Amino acid sequence: MRNRFFVTLGLIAVLLGSLSVIGLAGTLDDILSSGELVICTELGNVPWNYQDPATGEVTGFTTELVQMYADSIGVDLVVKSFDWAGVIPALLNNKADMIAAPLSRTMTRSTKILYTEPYIIAPGVVVARKGEFASLDDLNKSGVILTTTSGSIHEEIAIANYPNATMNAVPTVADHNAALVAGRADAVFTGKFVGESTVEGNANLEVLPGFTFMDSFACAVRFDSFDLWTSFNLFMRLIKLDGRYADLYEKWFEVEWVPYNIETAN
Amino acid sequence: MDFTWRLVVQWGPQFLEGLKQTVIVFAIATVFALITGTLVALVGTLQSRVVRAICRVYISIFRNSPLLVQLFFIFYGLPFIGIRFSPVVCGVLAITLNEGAFVAEILRGTIQAIPRGDWEAGASLSLSRFQILRHIVLPQAIRDAIPSLAGQASIILKDTSVLSLIMITELTRVSGLLFNKTFDTTGYIVVAGMYIALFLIITQLSQLLEKKLRVLR
């Protein structure tokens, strides 16, 4: 009688334990129970995600945005850094819950990841050594070496729109800046804010006039993280409505955020 | 893990171009590494302490620092002092200097393993030190070093994948490009197969060479 009681108790315990394992929990539940939201990104993208050289702290517009979200759901933020080309694979291989990076939205990527609401408009620019090129059109010539981060949308844009030049992409932002300064490349295709930050740090460089394309950045999750996607999108709507997004924008870009449409990034 | 035949066919020309680039860099770097290593090993047997010290410094620096650091120094660092080689030359130079140090150590070991009697026999025939090395010691040392040198050749083949970081479109870079465009792992599988095929060729050639040069005792 007693044995039958303990066996029954054991079976109930196993059943209850297996229920929690059988996928009744979504990504958001896992995040809440672990107390950590793990994001993947490429550090070194100023002003989006980078390590403050003075404090060693990981910071940036995107990092702070996601930190606000983590705080709003009561979890800690864990940042994992990868080379740009490894960011999406890291998400797909469950090394992170979300990509929080200056991630452009492309249809190819949309077949593998679920984009959240975009969080900012950011045009593409070209950085070159001062005085070498007068305009973007000057880049489309044979013998001109272009570079950018491997796997980025800038690589696609450069190859499509500047077919006469040669594109030699490199793994990271630091690599393409080194390539430009060392004369390994004649021009770097990058985002507006990253480009301006690069030029700020090097007086021999300049941003060429004009934009290569208009881009908007969004975070992204896996297709099976619909709960996280819904929650983050709601967060984006709420912070745009209550002024927190405007404060963050003004803090990082020192201009007032003027929304064209409260529902989108512009 | 995906494997899509359509992509293998579509990207076939790029795979072949990457293979051609890999094989060219591998062949040139292997030849130069063998020449460099042999010269350093020979020079290291000279009586001059200064010359031997220079050889030891070269071997120490290039064996004890990562190939990637050496490669980035040559590719990104040298242009700041006005020395700018093309990416392929940078890659060949870095691998040559790095692997040449390992080849020199392998040959130093096999030269030292040659019995003292061979040296004395050569001296008794009034051969100069250089002639003893050239006609007696070095042929035996190289023959004995073939398995280790074949191993170094395999390492050189793997080293070529690092060149994808300095704007050279070899096999590894092609597989990365395919993945970045399609998020499909087909490229990695195809390229892994190609590397394995190249390794098998190197192994077979090494065994043929060993058989040809084997001395029956």
Interface residues (C-beta under 8 A of the other chain):
Chain A: A85 I88 P89 L92 T108 R109 T111 K112 T147 S150 G151 E155 N168 A169 V170 P171 D175 A178 A179 A182 G183 R184
Chain B: F75 Y76 G77 P79 F80 R84 P87 L165 I166 M167 G176 L177 F179 N180 K181 T182 F183
